[in-house]
Amino acid sequence: MHRREFVSLSLGAALSRPLAARAQQSQQTRIIGVLANGLEADAETKTRLAAFRKALDDLGWSPGTNLRVETRYGIDDDVLLKGARELDGLAPDVVLAIAPPGVMAMLKVTRTTPIIFAAVTDPVGMGIVQSLAHPGRNATGFLTSEFGFSAKWLQLLKEVAPNVRRVAVVIDPDNRTGAPQFAAIQTMASSIGIEEVTPLELGDTGSLEQKITDFARAGDAGLIALRISKVIAERKSIIALAASNRLPAVYPLHIFAVDGGLLAYGPNVVDQFRQAASYVDRVLKGAKPADLPVQAPTSYEFTINLKTAKSLGLTVPPAMLARADEVIE
C-alpha cells in the first residue's frame, strides 16, 4: 500500500470514530417515567398521556428507537408511592408526575431525578418549588390555575341558574389544594346573591349520595365540583347525583361536560401535557428543572352541555352560548 493511501485510510478511520460515537449516543435509549395520578382505564388519563407521547414523538423521541416509557398509575397515596419507588428503581432520566399526589410521591423517593409536573395548582405552597420563576430544585412544570379562578365557577352557576341561593361544593378533606378553591368560592358568594355555601366531603358513593340528596331537598340549590384528583376520578358518580337531584352544576374541566355535566370551565390540561413534553425534551438535552420556570395555563375551555340544560329545564342565556368554546347538544 502506498503511504498516501495509508494516511488517507487512517485519517478516514480516525474521523469516522467520533461520528460513529455521536450516532451511537444519539440513538441511546433514554428512560422516561410517568407517575399518573389517575386510573389507566380513565378516558381523561388516556387522552392526556396520548397528547404527551405524541408531542414527544414530534420532538424526535420515539419508543423502540431512542426512548423507553415506563408508566405507573394510582389514586391512593400508598399506590402512588409504590409506583414512585418502582420508577425510581429504573433510574429514569426524567419523570413526568401528574397532579400534586403524583409529584409528592416522587419527591418522597428522590430529590435528584428531574421531575416535570403537570396539573398542579400550588407548587410553591406545597414546597415543590422555591418560586415559579426560579424553581431551584429537581422539579418544575405547569400550573392548572391560581386559586382565585374558582370564584368563576360560582359566577357561571348563578348566570345559568339565577334562582340558586344555596351551593354545595364537593371537596376532599385530604387534598390541601381544595381549601383555597373553596375559600375563593365562599368569598364571592354574598356579592352575587348566594346565601349558603356548604362543603360536602367526598367519601364513599353512598355517603355522598345521601349528602347531596339532603342538600337538594331544601330547594334553590346548585353544585360545584372542585378541581382535585378524587373528584376528577369520581366525576361520573358526581354528575349522575347532580342529575338525579336536578341540581344545576359547574365543573372544573372539559371532560365533565363530555360525561354529562351541565357546565365546565377550566384550563386546557391536555395542552399542558403537550407543553410538558417540551420540558422533558429540554431535560433530556441537558437542561435542569431548577432553571426552567413554572408556566401558567395559556388556554382555557368553556363547555356547555345543552342536552343536560334542557333536562333540567334551564334556558342557557344566549350570551353564555356565544362565549362557549364547545356546545354539546
BELJO-V444517 format. One record per backbone hydrogen bond with DSSP energy under -0.5 kcal/mol. CO is the residue of the C=O (numbers start at 0). NH is the residue of the N-H. E is the energy in kcal/mol with one decimal. If there is no record, write none. Layout:
BEGIN
co->CO nh->NH e->E
co->CO nh->NH e->E
END
This chain:
BEGIN
co->1 nh->5 e->-2.3
co->2 nh->6 e->-2.8
co->3 nh->7 e->-2.2
co->4 nh->8 e->-2.4
co->5 nh->9 e->-2.7
co->6 nh->10 e->-2.8
co->7 nh->11 e->-2.3
co->8 nh->12 e->-2.4
co->9 nh->13 e->-2.3
co->10 nh->14 e->-2.4
co->11 nh->15 e->-1.9
co->12 nh->16 e->-1.4
co->13 nh->17 e->-0.8
co->14 nh->18 e->-1.1
co->15 nh->19 e->-2.8
co->16 nh->20 e->-2.6
co->17 nh->21 e->-2.9
co->18 nh->22 e->-2.4
co->19 nh->23 e->-2.6
co->20 nh->24 e->-2.6
co->21 nh->25 e->-2.6
co->22 nh->26 e->-1.2
co->24 nh->27 e->-1.5
co->27 nh->29 e->-0.5
co->29 nh->31 e->-0.5
co->29 nh->67 e->-2.5
co->30 nh->92 e->-2.5
co->30 nh->93 e->-1.1
co->31 nh->69 e->-2.7
co->32 nh->95 e->-3.1
co->33 nh->35 e->-0.7
co->33 nh->71 e->-2.8
co->34 nh->36 e->-0.6
co->34 nh->97 e->-2.5
co->35 nh->37 e->-2.0
co->35 nh->73 e->-1.4
co->37 nh->73 e->-1.3
co->38 nh->41 e->-1.3
co->41 nh->45 e->-2.3
co->42 nh->46 e->-2.3
co->43 nh->47 e->-2.5
co->44 nh->48 e->-2.3
co->45 nh->49 e->-2.2
co->46 nh->50 e->-1.9
co->47 nh->51 e->-2.0
co->48 nh->52 e->-2.6
co->49 nh->53 e->-2.3
co->50 nh->54 e->-2.1
co->51 nh->55 e->-2.1
co->52 nh->56 e->-2.3
co->53 nh->57 e->-2.2
co->54 nh->58 e->-1.1
co->55 nh->60 e->-2.6
co->56 nh->59 e->-1.6
co->59 nh->61 e->-0.7
co->61 nh->64 e->-2.1
co->61 nh->65 e->-1.9
co->61 nh->66 e->-1.2
co->65 nh->29 e->-2.3
co->66 nh->63 e->-1.6
co->67 nh->31 e->-2.8
co->67 nh->69 e->-0.5
co->68 nh->70 e->-0.5
co->69 nh->33 e->-2.7
co->71 nh->35 e->-3.0
co->73 nh->37 e->-0.6
co->75 nh->79 e->-2.2
co->76 nh->80 e->-2.5
co->77 nh->81 e->-1.9
co->78 nh->82 e->-2.3
co->79 nh->83 e->-2.6
co->80 nh->84 e->-2.2
co->81 nh->85 e->-2.1
co->82 nh->86 e->-2.4
co->83 nh->87 e->-2.6
co->84 nh->88 e->-1.9
co->85 nh->89 e->-0.5
co->86 nh->89 e->-1.5
co->86 nh->91 e->-0.6
co->87 nh->90 e->-1.6
co->92 nh->113 e->-0.5
co->93 nh->32 e->-2.4
co->94 nh->96 e->-0.7
co->94 nh->115 e->-3.1
co->95 nh->34 e->-2.8
co->96 nh->98 e->-0.5
co->96 nh->117 e->-1.6
co->97 nh->101 e->-0.8
co->98 nh->101 e->-0.6
co->98 nh->102 e->-2.0
co->99 nh->103 e->-2.9
co->100 nh->104 e->-1.7
co->101 nh->105 e->-1.9
co->102 nh->106 e->-2.5
co->103 nh->107 e->-1.1
co->104 nh->108 e->-0.6
co->105 nh->108 e->-1.1
co->105 nh->109 e->-1.7
co->113 nh->94 e->-2.2
co->114 nh->116 e->-0.5
co->114 nh->139 e->-1.9
co->115 nh->96 e->-2.4
co->116 nh->141 e->-1.8
co->117 nh->98 e->-3.0
co->119 nh->143 e->-1.5
co->121 nh->125 e->-1.8
co->122 nh->127 e->-2.2
co->122 nh->128 e->-1.5
co->123 nh->126 e->-1.5
co->131 nh->293 e->-2.9
co->134 nh->129 e->-2.9
co->137 nh->114 e->-2.8
co->139 nh->116 e->-2.5
co->140 nh->294 e->-2.5
co->141 nh->119 e->-1.4
co->145 nh->148 e->-1.4
co->146 nh->149 e->-2.2
co->147 nh->150 e->-1.5
co->148 nh->151 e->-1.7
co->149 nh->152 e->-1.2
co->149 nh->153 e->-0.8
co->150 nh->154 e->-1.8
co->151 nh->155 e->-2.3
co->152 nh->156 e->-2.1
co->153 nh->157 e->-2.2
co->154 nh->158 e->-1.8
co->155 nh->159 e->-2.2
co->156 nh->160 e->-2.0
co->160 nh->163 e->-2.0
co->164 nh->194 e->-2.1
co->164 nh->195 e->-1.6
co->165 nh->221 e->-2.0
co->166 nh->197 e->-2.9
co->167 nh->169 e->-0.5
co->167 nh->223 e->-2.4
co->168 nh->170 e->-0.5
co->168 nh->199 e->-3.1
co->169 nh->225 e->-1.5
co->170 nh->201 e->-2.8
co->171 nh->174 e->-2.2
co->173 nh->175 e->-0.7
co->174 nh->177 e->-1.6
co->175 nh->179 e->-0.6
co->176 nh->180 e->-0.9
co->177 nh->181 e->-2.5
co->178 nh->182 e->-2.5
co->179 nh->183 e->-1.9
co->180 nh->184 e->-1.6
co->181 nh->185 e->-2.6
co->182 nh->186 e->-2.4
co->183 nh->187 e->-1.4
co->184 nh->188 e->-1.3
co->185 nh->189 e->-0.6
co->187 nh->190 e->-0.8
co->187 nh->191 e->-0.6
co->188 nh->191 e->-1.6
co->188 nh->193 e->-2.2
co->189 nh->192 e->-1.2
co->192 nh->194 e->-0.6
co->195 nh->166 e->-2.9
co->197 nh->168 e->-2.9
co->198 nh->200 e->-0.5
co->199 nh->170 e->-2.5
co->200 nh->202 e->-0.9
co->203 nh->207 e->-2.2
co->204 nh->208 e->-2.5
co->205 nh->209 e->-1.8
co->206 nh->210 e->-2.0
co->207 nh->211 e->-2.7
co->208 nh->212 e->-2.3
co->209 nh->213 e->-2.5
co->210 nh->214 e->-2.1
co->211 nh->215 e->-2.6
co->212 nh->216 e->-1.5
co->213 nh->217 e->-0.6
co->214 nh->217 e->-0.8
co->215 nh->218 e->-1.8
co->219 nh->164 e->-2.5
co->219 nh->165 e->-2.4
co->220 nh->247 e->-0.6
co->221 nh->167 e->-2.6
co->222 nh->249 e->-2.0
co->223 nh->169 e->-2.6
co->225 nh->227 e->-1.5
co->227 nh->231 e->-2.2
co->228 nh->232 e->-2.4
co->229 nh->233 e->-1.9
co->231 nh->234 e->-1.1
co->233 nh->236 e->-0.5
co->233 nh->237 e->-2.0
co->234 nh->238 e->-2.9
co->235 nh->239 e->-2.0
co->236 nh->240 e->-2.1
co->237 nh->241 e->-2.2
co->238 nh->242 e->-2.1
co->239 nh->243 e->-2.6
co->240 nh->244 e->-1.5
co->241 nh->246 e->-3.1
co->242 nh->245 e->-1.4
co->245 nh->247 e->-0.5
co->247 nh->222 e->-2.3
co->248 nh->262 e->-1.4
co->249 nh->224 e->-1.9
co->250 nh->264 e->-2.3
co->252 nh->255 e->-1.7
co->252 nh->256 e->-0.7
co->253 nh->256 e->-0.7
co->253 nh->257 e->-1.7
co->254 nh->258 e->-1.7
co->255 nh->260 e->-3.0
co->256 nh->259 e->-1.5
co->261 nh->304 e->-3.0
co->262 nh->250 e->-2.4
co->263 nh->302 e->-3.0
co->265 nh->300 e->-3.3
co->266 nh->268 e->-1.6
co->267 nh->271 e->-1.1
co->268 nh->272 e->-1.4
co->269 nh->273 e->-1.3
co->270 nh->274 e->-2.0
co->271 nh->275 e->-2.5
co->272 nh->276 e->-1.2
co->273 nh->277 e->-0.8
co->274 nh->277 e->-0.7
co->274 nh->278 e->-1.3
co->275 nh->279 e->-2.3
co->276 nh->280 e->-2.5
co->277 nh->281 e->-1.7
co->278 nh->282 e->-2.3
co->279 nh->283 e->-2.6
co->280 nh->284 e->-1.1
co->281 nh->286 e->-2.8
co->282 nh->285 e->-2.0
co->287 nh->290 e->-2.0
co->288 nh->291 e->-1.5
co->289 nh->135 e->-1.5
co->290 nh->292 e->-0.6
co->294 nh->142 e->-2.8
co->298 nh->267 e->-2.7
co->300 nh->265 e->-1.8
co->300 nh->302 e->-0.5
co->301 nh->324 e->-2.5
co->301 nh->325 e->-1.5
co->302 nh->263 e->-2.3
co->303 nh->305 e->-1.0
co->303 nh->327 e->-3.3
co->304 nh->308 e->-1.9
co->305 nh->309 e->-2.3
co->306 nh->310 e->-1.7
co->307 nh->311 e->-1.4
co->308 nh->313 e->-2.9
co->309 nh->312 e->-1.1
co->313 nh->315 e->-0.7
co->316 nh->319 e->-0.9
co->316 nh->320 e->-1.9
co->317 nh->321 e->-2.3
co->318 nh->322 e->-1.2
co->319 nh->323 e->-1.1
co->325 nh->303 e->-2.3
co->325 nh->327 e->-0.5
co->326 nh->328 e->-0.6
co->327 nh->305 e->-2.1
co->327 nh->306 e->-1.2
END
